[in-house]
Amino acid sequence: MSYASFLAVAAGLSLSACSSSSFLTEVQGEATVPASPAGTPTLLNAFPAISSFSALDFNENQDFKNRDVTKDEVTRVQVKSMTLKILSPNEQDFGFLDSLEAVARAGNSESRFASREGIAGMGLRPPNPTVGLNTDGSLDLRPYVAAPSMAIILRGSGRLPEREVRVQATVVLEVEGGLL
């Protein structure tokens, strides 16, 4: 084998070894929607914060650690899905929630990455119904994931439920970056 052929093979192997890989990671948290005062219909003008979504550092994410990838090595992050599930009470439905949107925030920047309108009219029945939000598949969340700290904020509209409702939010991200 000539020296030039050897270099061509070595360069090809080197390029394929440096290609990026992708993996899925999930971010999950819970919040409690307060009950309306007895007998008083009250508008839901702020969705409760999900504490585990307030200061996300993806260098601490177990999937990143398992892949030995840091957030600085990420080349693209795409939202695959976003769901909201009622955990309790079991017989509660989404009749109190009209719309919901999810926003990524880092510093002074924010971008909406998922939303859903008409939730109350979808007829999602207990026990423990789940609603999927429509995601913007073209939005790249890499700038947010790579930031020193990222937050996911839920904004909703509707009415406060008759009883306190505990919900679980789940965001599934496809992450590209790192080495094979």
Protein Blocks (a to p, Z undefined) as FASTA:
>chain_A
ZZklmmmmmmmmmmmmmpccddddddddddddddddehiacddfbdcddfklmmccfklp
mklmmnopafklpcbdcdfbdcdddfbdfkbcfklpmbdcddddehjbccdfbdcehklm
nopacehiaddddddfkbccklmmmpmbdcdddddeddddfbdcddddddddddeedjZZ
